[in-house]
Amino acid sequence: MADVEMWESKEARKAFISKGKAVLAKNRDDLQGASGIVAIEPESGDIFTGSTLGEANEAAFKVYPDCWLYFVRLDDPEAAIPLPTW
């Protein structure tokens, strides 16, 4: 089961989102021209892309089952949310 601290602690969620944003910024040039959704595992810096949230999750789930990831729309980085893979 994914760590429940992300639901319970605003500080943990804020730190997780900050790390996710940093990984996205670091890889922005590599993602230029890509569309869809990116799933980011902030600790490792691993990135998984898909044209939909489901596709990005499916790619990430193979490596990180039941783990929190930071999902971001590439065309609108403000449309982002931490979710556990499913």
Backbone as CSV, one residue per row, in Angstrom:
resi,resn,N_x,N_y,N_z,CA_x,CA_y,CA_z,C_x,C_y,C_z
1,MET,0.836,-1.183,0.000,0.000,0.000,0.000,0.882,1.247,0.000
2,ALA,0.498,2.226,-0.799,1.253,3.470,-0.874,1.258,4.169,0.480
3,ASP,2.309,4.879,0.752,2.493,5.583,2.020,1.353,6.573,2.268
4,VAL,0.623,6.416,3.359,-0.514,7.286,3.657,-0.080,8.664,4.139
5,GLU,1.191,8.843,4.443,1.665,10.149,4.904,1.367,11.236,3.868
6,MET,1.349,10.876,2.600,1.051,11.860,1.553,-0.363,12.415,1.715
7,TRP,-1.292,11.618,2.193,-2.654,12.090,2.421,-2.748,12.862,3.728
8,GLU,-1.984,12.439,4.715,-2.122,12.975,6.060,-1.277,14.218,6.342
9,SER,-0.188,14.383,5.653,0.748,15.463,5.963,0.873,16.458,4.809
10,LYS,0.453,17.686,5.058,0.599,18.732,4.044,2.069,19.000,3.752
11,GLU,2.899,18.897,4.776,4.337,19.133,4.600,4.959,18.062,3.702
12,ALA,4.589,16.817,3.922,5.119,15.723,3.094,4.671,15.889,1.651
13,ARG,3.401,16.233,1.448,2.872,16.434,0.100,3.568,17.610,-0.580
14,LYS,3.774,18.700,0.167,4.437,19.886,-0.390,5.879,19.565,-0.795
15,ALA,6.600,18.824,0.039,7.979,18.443,-0.285,8.024,17.531,-1.497
16,PHE,7.080,16.600,-1.583,7.010,15.677,-2.717,6.765,16.443,-4.015
17,ILE,5.807,17.370,-3.983,5.498,18.175,-5.170,6.698,19.021,-5.569
18,SER,7.384,19.594,-4.608,8.567,20.400,-4.893,9.644,19.570,-5.591
19,LYS,9.874,18.361,-5.112,10.850,17.472,-5.756,10.409,17.110,-7.168
20,GLY,9.120,16.848,-7.336,8.597,16.516,-8.662,8.783,17.664,-9.644
21,LYS,8.498,18.873,-9.188,8.686,20.055,-10.039,10.151,20.245,-10.407
22,ALA,11.050,19.970,-9.473,12.485,20.109,-9.747,12.933,19.108,-10.808
23,VAL,12.441,17.881,-10.731,12.788,16.871,-11.739,12.236,17.284,-13.102
24,LEU,11.010,17.799,-13.121,10.412,18.259,-14.375,11.244,19.384,-14.980
25,ALA,11.621,20.365,-14.168,12.423,21.489,-14.657,13.769,21.013,-15.199
26,LYS,14.388,20.083,-14.522,15.687,19.554,-14.942,15.593,18.841,-16.297
27,ASN,14.457,18.231,-16.576,14.287,17.442,-17.798,13.447,18.141,-18.859
28,ARG,13.148,19.413,-18.647,12.279,20.153,-19.559,12.786,20.114,-21.004
29,ASP,14.082,20.277,-21.218,14.616,20.272,-22.581,14.394,18.925,-23.262
30,ASP,14.557,17.831,-22.520,14.348,16.497,-23.080,12.886,16.238,-23.417
31,LEU,11.993,16.952,-22.762,10.566,16.749,-22.976,9.965,17.725,-23.988
32,GLN,10.782,18.628,-24.527,10.304,19.595,-25.523,9.674,18.849,-26.693
33,GLY,8.515,19.308,-27.088,7.819,18.712,-28.222,6.963,17.514,-27.845
34,ALA,7.154,16.977,-26.648,6.333,15.859,-26.199,4.971,16.391,-25.756
35,SER,3.978,15.543,-25.846,2.652,15.931,-25.368,2.105,14.826,-24.486
36,GLY,1.060,15.146,-23.784,0.440,14.153,-22.926,0.795,14.364,-21.471
37,ILE,0.995,13.256,-20.790,1.208,13.257,-19.349,2.569,12.653,-19.031
38,VAL,3.208,13.210,-18.027,4.457,12.641,-17.531,4.238,12.239,-16.074
39,ALA,4.733,11.058,-15.730,4.712,10.576,-14.345,6.148,10.604,-13.853
40,ILE,6.370,11.249,-12.721,7.723,11.441,-12.196,7.860,10.761,-10.840
41,GLU,8.906,9.966,-10.692,9.262,9.409,-9.395,10.357,10.334,-8.869
42,PRO,10.032,11.231,-7.940,10.954,12.296,-7.540,12.281,11.850,-6.933
43,GLU,12.302,10.755,-6.201,13.542,10.327,-5.548,14.580,9.835,-6.559
44,SER,14.138,9.072,-7.542,15.064,8.526,-8.533,15.239,9.451,-9.731
45,GLY,14.220,10.293,-9.976,14.229,11.138,-11.166,13.702,10.426,-12.395
46,ASP,13.181,9.204,-12.227,12.628,8.465,-13.360,11.375,9.150,-13.880
47,ILE,11.252,9.160,-15.212,10.124,9.806,-15.877,9.474,8.811,-16.821
48,PHE,8.147,8.794,-16.810,7.366,7.928,-17.682,6.342,8.802,-18.394
49,THR,6.208,8.640,-19.701,5.271,9.466,-20.458,4.170,8.611,-21.066
50,GLY,3.073,9.266,-21.340,1.949,8.634,-22.015,1.046,9.708,-22.575
51,SER,0.232,9.337,-23.546,-0.676,10.334,-24.113,-1.848,10.606,-23.173
52,THR,-2.074,9.699,-22.225,-3.120,9.879,-21.225,-2.555,9.577,-19.838
53,LEU,-3.302,9.949,-18.823,-2.907,9.637,-17.448,-2.771,8.124,-17.279
54,GLY,-3.706,7.381,-17.847,-3.667,5.930,-17.750,-2.428,5.326,-18.376
55,GLU,-2.024,5.837,-19.524,-0.817,5.323,-20.192,0.440,5.645,-19.392
56,ALA,0.534,6.855,-18.862,1.700,7.223,-18.050,1.742,6.361,-16.794
57,ASN,0.586,6.148,-16.189,0.515,5.302,-14.999,0.920,3.868,-15.327
58,GLU,0.436,3.341,-16.429,0.756,1.960,-16.810,2.256,1.767,-16.971
59,ALA,2.906,2.719,-17.615,4.362,2.635,-17.791,5.075,2.703,-16.447
60,ALA,4.628,3.598,-15.584,5.259,3.762,-14.276,4.987,2.573,-13.360
61,PHE,3.787,2.018,-13.433,3.392,0.918,-12.562,4.294,-0.305,-12.743
62,LYS,4.793,-0.504,-13.955,5.682,-1.647,-14.226,6.952,-1.573,-13.378
63,VAL,7.395,-0.370,-13.069,8.620,-0.167,-12.290,8.299,0.173,-10.841
64,TYR,7.233,0.934,-10.625,6.876,1.414,-9.286,5.425,1.058,-8.953
65,PRO,5.140,-0.208,-8.707,3.760,-0.557,-8.343,3.407,-0.023,-6.955
66,ASP,2.236,0.556,-6.852,1.723,1.074,-5.583,2.707,2.041,-4.925
67,CYS,3.153,3.005,-5.710,4.132,3.984,-5.244,3.638,5.376,-5.667
68,TRP,3.896,6.373,-4.851,3.487,7.733,-5.178,4.342,8.296,-6.313
69,LEU,3.670,8.920,-7.292,4.338,9.601,-8.388,3.693,10.964,-8.569
70,TYR,4.417,11.847,-9.220,3.935,13.194,-9.515,3.538,13.207,-10.987
71,PHE,2.238,13.339,-11.257,1.712,13.345,-12.621,1.494,14.778,-13.084
72,VAL,1.957,15.085,-14.309,1.893,16.456,-14.832,1.475,16.435,-16.299
73,ARG,0.573,17.339,-16.663,0.262,17.546,-18.085,1.380,18.381,-18.683
74,LEU,1.970,17.912,-19.759,3.094,18.631,-20.354,2.685,19.966,-20.964
75,ASP,1.458,20.073,-21.439,1.012,21.338,-22.033,0.510,22.328,-20.979
76,ASP,0.409,21.886,-19.731,-0.051,22.753,-18.647,0.539,22.261,-17.326
77,PRO,1.786,22.631,-17.026,2.455,22.123,-15.822,1.748,22.432,-14.504
78,GLU,0.806,23.368,-14.516,0.034,23.639,-13.312,-1.034,22.567,-13.081
79,ALA,-1.326,21.801,-14.125,-2.266,20.682,-14.005,-1.458,19.466,-13.570
80,ALA,-1.248,19.363,-12.281,-0.378,18.320,-11.734,-0.973,17.788,-10.431
81,ILE,-0.666,16.530,-10.134,-1.195,15.927,-8.921,-0.331,14.746,-8.498
82,PRO,-0.077,14.619,-7.208,0.585,13.398,-6.726,-0.472,12.306,-6.563
83,LEU,-0.173,11.139,-7.099,-1.068,9.987,-6.986,-0.255,8.716,-6.821
84,PRO,-0.790,7.736,-6.125,-0.122,6.432,-6.130,-0.451,5.717,-7.440
85,THR,0.488,4.926,-7.926,0.187,4.151,-9.134,-0.888,3.134,-8.799
86,TRP,-1.656,2.768,-9.805,-2.759,1.832,-9.608,-2.824,0.789,-10.690
